[in-house]
Amino acid sequence: MKYIKNDYELQQLALSIALEAIEEVKNHGGDHYELIDQAAASSEHAIYTYKAIMLCANCCTADAEAMLDDNGYERFDSFAHHASVLAEVTIQNAALQEFYELGGEVAA
């Protein structure tokens, strides 16, 4: 995927992360939330500045922005750093929503 162009593509990425976390825990054990967090943090859409900026520009990031505000995350080193952190939290939020829609820990 070049970059995420809309909320549907973000949802598809989130769904794949949630399904992967469920499968990983079924097969090898572990913590769903930790796996989702790791997948979001290592996503190319959070790591690469251009992809992070495009995700933030093309998708709803309101929940992620609110989470960052609630946790006092106000200082960023640069615009690129801000975009990467916001993209990571947006992906993580979307993946958690998909995880819960799939039945959460019950699905595992």
C-alpha positions as CSV (number, residue, x, y, z in Angstrom):
1,M,0.0,0.0,0.0
2,K,1.5,3.3,-1.1
3,Y,-0.2,5.4,1.6
4,I,-3.5,5.4,3.3
5,K,-5.9,7.5,1.3
6,N,-9.1,7.3,3.5
7,D,-10.7,5.9,6.6
8,Y,-11.7,2.7,4.8
9,E,-8.1,1.8,4.1
10,L,-7.2,2.7,7.7
11,Q,-10.0,0.3,8.8
12,Q,-8.6,-2.5,6.6
13,L,-5.1,-2.0,8.0
14,A,-6.6,-2.0,11.6
15,L,-8.6,-5.1,10.9
16,S,-5.5,-7.0,9.6
17,I,-3.6,-5.9,12.8
18,A,-6.4,-7.1,15.0
19,L,-6.8,-10.4,13.3
20,E,-3.0,-10.9,13.4
21,A,-3.0,-10.2,17.1
22,I,-5.8,-12.7,17.7
23,E,-4.1,-15.4,15.7
24,E,-0.7,-14.8,17.3
25,V,-2.2,-15.1,20.8
26,K,-4.1,-18.3,19.8
27,N,-1.0,-19.9,18.5
28,H,1.7,-18.6,20.8
29,G,0.1,-16.8,23.7
30,G,0.9,-13.3,24.7
31,D,-1.0,-10.1,25.2
32,H,-3.3,-8.8,22.5
33,Y,-2.8,-5.2,23.5
34,E,1.0,-5.4,23.4
35,L,0.9,-7.0,20.0
36,I,-1.5,-4.3,18.7
37,D,0.7,-1.6,20.2
38,Q,3.9,-3.1,18.6
39,A,2.2,-3.5,15.2
40,A,1.0,0.1,15.2
41,A,4.5,1.4,16.3
42,S,6.2,-0.6,13.6
43,S,3.7,0.2,10.8
44,E,5.2,1.7,7.7
45,H,2.4,4.3,8.0
46,A,3.8,5.5,11.3
47,I,7.5,5.2,10.6
48,Y,7.8,6.9,7.2
49,T,7.1,10.6,7.4
50,Y,5.3,11.0,4.1
51,K,3.0,8.0,4.8
52,A,2.3,9.3,8.4
53,I,1.5,12.8,7.0
54,M,-0.8,11.4,4.4
55,L,-2.6,9.2,7.0
56,C,-3.1,12.3,9.2
57,A,-4.3,14.4,6.3
58,N,-6.7,11.8,4.9
59,C,-8.2,10.1,7.9
60,C,-10.0,11.2,11.1
61,T,-7.4,11.6,13.8
62,A,-9.7,13.2,16.4
63,D,-9.6,10.3,18.9
64,A,-5.8,10.0,18.7
65,E,-5.4,13.8,19.2
66,A,-7.7,13.6,22.2
67,M,-5.7,10.7,23.7
68,L,-2.5,12.6,23.2
69,D,-4.0,15.7,24.8
70,D,-5.4,13.7,27.7
71,N,-2.0,12.2,28.3
72,G,-0.2,15.5,28.3
73,Y,1.7,14.8,25.1
74,E,2.1,18.4,23.9
75,R,5.7,18.8,22.8
76,F,7.0,17.3,19.5
77,D,10.5,17.6,18.1
78,S,9.2,18.5,14.7
79,F,6.2,18.4,12.4
80,A,7.4,14.9,11.2
81,H,7.6,13.7,14.7
82,H,4.1,14.9,15.4
83,A,2.8,13.2,12.3
84,S,4.5,9.9,13.1
85,V,3.2,9.9,16.7
86,L,-0.3,10.9,15.7
87,A,-0.4,8.2,12.9
88,E,0.8,5.5,15.3
89,V,-1.9,6.4,17.9
90,T,-4.5,6.6,15.1
91,I,-3.6,3.1,13.9
92,Q,-3.5,1.7,17.4
93,N,-6.9,3.2,18.2
94,A,-8.4,1.8,14.9
95,A,-6.9,-1.6,15.6
96,L,-8.3,-1.7,19.1
97,Q,-11.7,-0.8,17.8
98,E,-11.6,-3.6,15.3
99,F,-10.3,-6.0,18.0
100,Y,-13.3,-5.1,20.2
101,E,-15.7,-5.4,17.2
102,L,-14.4,-8.9,16.6
103,G,-15.2,-9.9,20.1
104,G,-12.0,-8.8,21.8
105,E,-10.4,-11.4,24.0
106,V,-13.4,-13.6,23.7
107,A,-12.6,-14.1,20.0
108,A,-9.2,-15.4,21.0
